[in-house]
Amino acid sequence: MRVEYFDDKDGYRTGVIQKWKEGTATLRYMPNMNFEVRAEGRYDRSDGNNFVNDALAFAASEGKLGTKNSGWSLGLEGIAKF
């Protein structure tokens, strides 16, 4: 588990003035010493509408529509160790 809070007061780091909160949970499974599988879920939230709600709507509206203040992401990866 990991939780982070970031206050980008001048927008220098993220490109947008915002307060950003993030939480990540990772599960790891190693069937043997040479292979690892990871599943990760992440939730991000901002005090502004800085996440794209629908990529096609966002592109079609030239960035004027389709934003929200939070977003989820899921990841699955396999790692070979040698």
C-alpha positions, 0 to 999 in steps of 0.5 A: 500500500502507498498513499501520497499527497502533493501540493503543486502550488505553482503548477511547476511539477504537474503543469496545473496548480492543484492538490493531488492525492493518490493511493496505490495497492499492489499484489505480488505473486512469485511462482518461482525465483525467476518470474514475478506477476504484479497487479496494481490498482491506483486511485488519483484525486485532484482539487481541480478537474484535471483527469480526462473522462472520455478520451474521444470526447476530450479530443473532439471538444479540444479539451473543453469537455470530458474532464473530472476530478478523479481517476482509476487505473489498473495494471498487470505486469509480468517480470522475468528475472535473469 
